[in-house]
Amino acid sequence: MLDLLVTGALLADGTGAPLRPADVGVRDGRLVLLPPSDPAGAGRPPADDRARVVLDGGGCVVAPGFIDVHTHSDAASLLGPEFAELAAAPVRMGVTTEICGNCGSSLFPALPERVAEMARSSRTSFGGRVPIFRDFAGFAAAHAGTPRANHLASLAGHGTLRAGVVGYADRAASPYELEVMCGLLDEALAAGAAGLSTGLIYTPGTYGGTDEVVALAEVAARYGRPYVTHLRDEMARVEEALEEAAEIARRSGAALHVSHHKTAGRHAWGRTERTLARIAQLRADGMDVTCDVYPYTAGSTSLAAMFPPWANDGGVPALLARLREAGQRDGMRRAIDEGVPGWENTVGNGGWDRISIASAAGHPELEGRTIDSLGGDPLDAAAELLLAGNGEVTIISHSMREDDVRRVLAAEFTMIGSDGVPKPGRPHPRIAGTFPRVLGRYVREEGLLSLEAAVHRMTGMAAARFGLADRGVVRDGAHADLVLFDPGRIADAATYAEPLLPPDGLTAVVVAGQVVVSCGEPTGARPGRIVAP
């Protein structure tokens, strides 16, 4: 007897093949593909005696569980009950595997003597005080001791490596420090890290030069793991930043994956016509390069990232010390007005009126308001927010244009990543709405993608990029991660005002053969685990 059976649904198998009727069973955590019990799609009755649990899929599509290739859920399930709703948001929209450790920020690895300092700064990145682990094994053990609903894979972050060896100083790594960083990365990849990530606008990753990243990417290449990058600039210098990423891939031999590809800020709007053409040319020339995107015109990050790199030299404590000095604030104000060579100047490219507060420790009443609406000089208002919250302020930046988002979504080499940031307050709705939004708005309503192509981007293509064997496809023997949804109803409900509302039209989510979401509600099952290439 099967453990679980989905009957009467149309199958989107994750390969991009046309929909077809099929029954999908589960036995011992693996899939069993069966002939359709009712080709007309009505399904068999719930009393079907072939399985212990039967899901009636009539009128629905059954697909591999969605793989979110870009999240920041590294710590969400470790942070206690107050984070439970945030941790549940991805699986409620069909995500059965999350890839974290993105933008250069992971929970490992680090030299032992650096761990305490890094843990003190972890709240600004992860929304709560979490440990930084010396190695991947410690990270995996912590998650094994805290059951979760869906699976988690993690990249090793360049910024974490840098903080874990060099610290937060604005300087080049010494040859010895770079050797140690490469050694820590080698150990992490051998233990199960899914690749190397960079966040080249964030402290301390922004202080690392191209040669440093090439050396680290060479380590990833030896393991066949990708170099995954938040480009050094996604605004006015996005094309230059893309060329740097291509150079790193070319010199290191690593496959390249561009995170949340966008051309943000008024000076970059429309440039996806050129960046996508460049990626297509790199692919035609033989480079293994892909990207991901979220289906929104706003991004989200830390408020500290709105300040110039020199202001963050030394990490959060040093930034806060500078913000207490009027002269330092004046220098930051000038840097934003005039620009700094090599810096992605979000405010200078958009304005404080496009920056709204997602979460601000100590000031929940300000969530949803723009920085310029707080009164007085906006930089002073931002500075006071950071000081009041000990640096723990997350923002939403309305910086993109819809035509650019659509172009990236339509590109054949694009996957789907939410870039979900599970922090309290009013997080970006992408944490709860990304995948249903693609299927509802851009597939059903606008026809930008076929349903089969969209599911492929969310499943089989993602699994292949990150080396997740037997995931992202529905076939005999594959891991039993599934999502069942109504293609005529699936849609996001999350908004900027109510960012955690679950989607419509999602019938069930299955992880490791267990139903973890039924009719939109978590069942309490927690079969998720750390997965690795």
N, C-alpha and C positions, 0 to 999 in steps of 0.2 A: 504494500500500500504506500502511496505517496504521502509525504508530510503536508503538502499544500498543492492546490491545483487552481489555475486560472482558466476558466472556460468561456468560450463564445466571443473572445476578443479578437481584434485585428492585431497582428504582430508587426511592430517596427523593430527589427532585430538588431539595430545599431550599426549595420553596415552601409546603410543608405539604400538597401534593396526595397522594392515596392512593398507596400503593406500586403499582408496575406492572412487569411484566417488560420489560427493554430491554437491548440491548448498548450499551456506551459505548466509543467509540474516541477515540484521540488522534492528531492530525496537526499537526506544527509547533507544539506547545505549546497547541493549542486542542482543544476537545471536538467530537466528531462523534457525534450520537445516532442509533442504528440500531435497526431493528426487532429484536425478540428472536429469536435463532437457535434457541432451544428454549423455547417457552412453558411447558413442564413444569418448567423450572428445572434440568435436569440439566447444561446447558452443552454446549459443543462441545469436542472434544479439544484439548489444548494445541498440536497441530500445525496448528491453524486457519491457513490461508494468507492470511488477510486482513490480518495484522499481523506485525510483527517480534517483538513480545512479546505473549503471550496470558496473561491471568489467568483461571483458571476460577473463576467466581463462583457456582457451584452451591450453593444453600443459604445464600447470603450476601445482604446488602444493600450496594449501591454508592450512595454519597452524595457530595455535595461535601465537599472537605476541611474539617475543622472550623476555625472562626475563633474564637480565644480573645480575647475583647474586653478582658481585663484581665490583663496579665502585667507582670513586672518583669525581663524578659529583655533589657533594653537593651544589656547588656555581656557576657552569658554567652559568646557566641561569640568575643569579643575577648580573653578572659582566659587563653587557653592550654590545654594538654592536661589540666590538673588539673580543668578545668571541663567537659570533653567529655561526661561522663555526664549532668551537670546540663543542659547545652545540648540533649542528645538526648532528654531525658525528654518534653517536649511533643509532638514529632513522633511518638514511639513510641506516644502515645495518640491519634493521628489528627489533630493540630493542624497544618494546613498554612500558617496565617497567624496570627501573634501581634501583638497591639496593645500596645505598651509605652508608656513615658512617663507612666504612671498615678500617681495620688496626689500630683500636683504635682511629681514627680521625673523629669526626663528628662536626657539627656546634652548638651543644648543648649537655648537659646542663652545667651550671656553676653558681657559686655564683655571685651575682651582683658585688661584689668588685673585682672579678677576670676578668670580661668581657673585660675591656679596655686593660689590658696587653695581653690577649689572642688574641684580634683583631689585635694588633700590629704584632703578629707573624703569622697571618693567611695567609699572602702573600706567605710564603715559602711552605705551604701545598696546597693552593688552587689557586695560580697563580695570585691573585689580592687581594686587601683590601676588606674583607667582614666582616660583623658583626658576632660576636659569640652571640648566643641567650641563654637567661637564661633557656629556656625550649623548649619542642617540639612544643608547641602552637605558640611561636614566629617564629620558623623555618617554620612551616606550613603556617602561615600568610604571611610571606615574599614571599614564593613561590606562594601563591594564588594571590598576587598582581603583579606577574610577569609571565604571561602565558607562558607555555612551550608546546612543541610538544608531549612529551611522559610523562608517569607517573614516579613518584619517591617515593620510600620507603627508610627509613633510619634506620640504626642501631644506637645505642648510643655507643660512643667510650670510652673505658677505659682511653686512653691517654687524651681525652678531660675532662673526669671526674676528672682525677688526676690534670691536669692543672687548672681546675675550682675549685678545693678545696685545694689541697696541693701546687700547683704551679709547677715549673720546677726543683725543687731541687732533688738531688740524695740522697734520704733518704726514710725510711719506713713511710707510713702514720700512724699517731697516731690512737688509737682506736676511738677517737671522729671523726677524719677526715674520717675514713673508714665508720663510721656510716652515716655521711653526704653524702658521695659518694653513699652509698646504697640507701639513701632516695631520692636523685636526680634521680638515675636510676629507682627506683620504680615509681616515678612520670612520667618519660619519657615513660616507658613501658605502664603505665596505659593510657597515652595520645595517644599512637600509634606507638612508636618506635618498630622496628621489631625484636630486639634482642640486645645482647651485643657483641661488637667486641673488640679485642685486637690487638695491633701491638707491640709485645714484643721485637722488635729490635729498636724501635723508642723512642726518648725522648718525654714525660717523662714516657711513658708506661713501658719502659725497667727497670725502677727503682722499679716497683711493683713486689713483690714476689708472689709465688704460692698461699699462704694463702689469700692474698688480692684479687686475681682474683677469687678464690673459693667463697669468701663471696659475690662478685658481681654476679657471675654466679648463685648462689642460688636465687638471686632476679629474674633473667631471668627465671629460672626453675619454679618459682611460677606462672609465666604468660604463661608457655608452650612455651617460646621463646628460640631460640638456642644461644649457645655460639659459636661465630665465630672468629677464631683466625689466625692471621699471626704468625706462630710459633716463638718461641724465637731464633731459629736457623734453617735455611733451607740449611745449608752447612755441615760442618764436624760433627756437633752434632745434625743433623736432627732427628735421632732416639731417642735421649734423649729428644729433644724438643717435639716430638710426644708423648712420655710417659708422659711428664708434662701435655700436653693438655688432654690426656686420664684421668689422675688423677683428673684434674679439673672437667671434666665431671662426673666422677664417684662420687666424693665427693659432688658435687653440685646438681647432678640429672638433669643437663641441657643436652639437645641434643648437640652434638659436630659437628661443621662444620669447616674443615681445609681449609683456604683460599689459592688460587693459589698454590696447592701442587706441590712441586718441590724438587729435590735434586741437588743443584747448587754448582758450584766450583769443581775443579778437585778432591778434597778429598771425594766428595760425589757422583760423577758420578756413575750410576748403582745401587745406593741404593734404587731406587723405587721398585726393586724386593723385598726388605725387608719391606719398609714402607707400600707398598700396601698390602702385605701379613699380616702385623700387623693390618692394618685397617680392613681387611677382618675377621681376628680372633676376633677383638673386636666386630664386628657386629654379628658374629656367637655366641659370648658369651652374646649377648643381648644389647650391647650398641648401641644407635642411633647415628651413626657417618657417615658423608658424606664429600665430598671435592669438590673443583672446580679447573679448570685449564684453562689457555689460550694456544692457539696452536702455541707458538713461543719458541725459545730457548734463547731469551733475556728477561730480566726484566727491570723495570724502577723504579727509586725512587729519593730521594733527594741526592745531593752530600754530604750534611752534615752527612748522614747515613754511609758514608765511613770512618768516624772518630770514635775513641773509645768513649764509653759512657761517660767517665769522661770529655771528651772534650766538650760535650754538656750539662754538668751539669749547670743548670741555664737558659737553652734555647738559642735561636739564639744570643741575644746580648752577652751572656757570651762566646759562641763559637767564635764569631768574635773578642772579646777582646783577647782571648787566641791566636788566629791566628796571631795577630799583634806582638806576642813575639817570638823571635827566639828560646828561650829555650823551650817554650811550643810546638812549632812545632817539635823540636827534640824529645820530649817525645812522640808525636803522631806518628812520624816516627818509633820510636822503638816499640811502641805498635802494629803497623801494621806488622813490621818485625817479632816480637816475639810472638804476640798474647796476648790477655787478657782473663783470665778465665771467661767463661760465655758469651763471646762476639762473635757474628757472624761477622767474619772479612772478608768482601767481597774482598777487595784488596789483602789481604794475601792469600786468597784462589784462586785468579785468576790473578790479576796484573792490573796495571793502563792501560795497552794496551788493556784491554777488557772493559774499561769504556769510553764511548763516551758522548759528551755533547748534550743533547736534547734541553735545553733552558738555557740561561745565561743572566740575566738582564744586559744590557749595552754592551754585546758582542755578538750580533747575528751572526757576521761573524765567530764565533768559532763553531757554531752548526754543528754537524756531525763529528767533530774531536775527536780523543781520547785524554785523558789527557796526556799520555806520548809523544804525538806528538807536544805538545805546547812548548817544549824546556826546558832545565834546569831540576832541580829536580821535579819530578811529584807532590810530596806532596806540594812543594812550589807553583807550578802552580795551583793546586786545591785550595790552601789557598787564593791565590790572586784572583781567580775567585769568591770565596765566599765573599771576602771583597769588591770587585768591585760591586757585585750584591746584597749586603746587605743580603746574605744568600740565595738568590733566584736562585738556580742553580739545574736543574733536569738532571739526567743522564740516560743512557741506559747501562745496564750491560749484556754483552754477556757471560753468565755463565752456560748455561745448555747444555744438549746433547739431540739429537733428539730421541734416543731410550727411554730415560726417559719420555719425553713428550708423546710419543705414548703409553707407558704403562699406564700413568695416564688417558689419554683420553679413553683408552679401558676399564678401570675398571667400573664395573656396578654401582658403587656408586658415580660416578663423574658427576658434572654439568659443565656448561660452564660459565666462567666469564672473562670479558675482562681485568679487572684491569686498565681500561682506565684512564689516567691522563690528564684532559683537560687543559693543559697549553700551552701558546704560544711557538713558535719556531718549533722544529721538534719533536713532541711527538712520543711516540712508536706507530707504525701503528696498534696495537691491538685496539685502540680506534675507528678505522673505518673498520677493517677487520676481527675481531675475528670470528663472526658467519658465514659469507660467506666462510671464510677459512676452517672452520670445514666441512661445507657442500660440498665445492668444492674439496678440497685436500684430506681430510681424509675419506669422504663418497664416493664421485663419483670416484675419481682417485685411491685411495688406498684401498677402501673397508674395512677400519678399523672398521667402524660402519655402520649399516644399516641406511637409511634415517629416518625410523620411530624411531629408538633408539636415533639418534642424536637429532631429534626434541623433543622427550620426555625429554632428558637431558636439553634442552633449554627452556622448557615450563612447562609441568605438574609437572615434578619432582621438578623444582625450585619453583613453586608456592606452592607445598605441604611443602617443607622445611621451607619456610618463612611465611606460614599461610595466603597466599593471596587467599582468597576464591573466587571461580568462575572466576579465571584467569588461564591461562596456558592450557586451554582445549577448544575445540570447541564442544559445546553441547547447547541444548536449554536453554536459560536463562543466559548463561555465559556472562561476560563482552565482549563487541564487540571490542577486540583488535586482529588484524589479520595481517599476512604477506603473500604475494603472490609472489612466485619465480619460475623460470624455473630451474628444477633440472639438466638439461643438460648444463646450462650455469653459474649457480651461482658460483661466485669465488671472492676472495678478490683482490683488485687492489692496496691497500695502501702499500707503501714501506717505508723503513727507510729514504729515500731521499724525498719522497712525501707521507707523512703519512696520509693525509686526503682525498686521492682519494676515491670516492665512489665505491662500489662493482659493478660487472657485474651481470646481470641476476635477479635482484630484481625488480619486476614489480610494486608492490604497498605495502604500509604500512597503516594500518587502526588503529586509536586510538580512543576509545570511540565512534566508529561508523563513524568517519570522516576520509577521506583520507588525510593523512599528508605527504606522499611521493608518487609521481606518476612518473613512468619511471625513477626512481633514483633521482628525484628532489623534494625538499620540496615544498609543496603547500602553505605554510603560515598559515595553520590551526594550532591552539594551544589549543587542548582540554585536554592536560595532566593535572594531578593534583597529590597532595600528596595522596598516598594510604597507608593503614595500615592493619595489621592482624585483 
